[in-house]
Amino acid sequence: MPDKAQTATEYMIILAIVIVIALIAVGAMGGIPSIGGGAKQRASSSYWESADIGIVAHSFGTDAVGTDDTLVIRNNKESQITIRNISLNGNLVYSTATPFTAGEEKTLHLDFDCGNNPGDRYSIDVSVNYTDDITASTYEFHGENHKLDGTCAQ
C-alpha cells in the first residue's frame, strides 16, 4: 500500500513540473498577453535597433494632440540617406526630408495616437520612405514585416 501512495505522489509532482514548464513556454512565446508581452517587445526592439533604418527608441502617448511622440532613428546603412516620410499603421506621421549620415541618430517628433489608455500595448506596422543620397534612388523600408511593439506612455 505505501508503494501506491509514493507512486501517486511522484506522478503528481512530475505533472506539476510539466504544467509549470508549459506555462513558462506559452508565456515566453506571447500566448498569454499579460505574461509574454515583455518577450515580444524585447524581440521587436532587438530587430528594429539593427535594421537598415534602425529605430533605437520610441515613445507614443494615448492623446494625439499635445503628446510628444518620438522615434529615435539611426541610419545603419553604409551611405548617407534622406528620410522622406514615415507611416505608422498606414497613416503618414512624418513628412520632413531629413538627411542621415551613416551611423547617425536623430530624434524625430511626430503625431501618433497609440491607444486609449496609458499602459496599453501596441503593435505597429512601420513604413519608411527614403532616398539613398549617393545613387538618388528611392526606397520603401517596411522592416521585413516586423512590427514595432511597445506600451503606450502617458
Secondary structure by P-SEA (a helix, b strand, c coil): caaaaaaaaaaaaaaaaaaaaaaaaaaaacccccccaaaaaaaaaaaaaaccccccccccccccccccccccccccccbbbbbcccccccccccccccccccbbbbbbbbbbbccccccbbbbbbbbbbbbcccccbbbbbccccccbbbbbcc
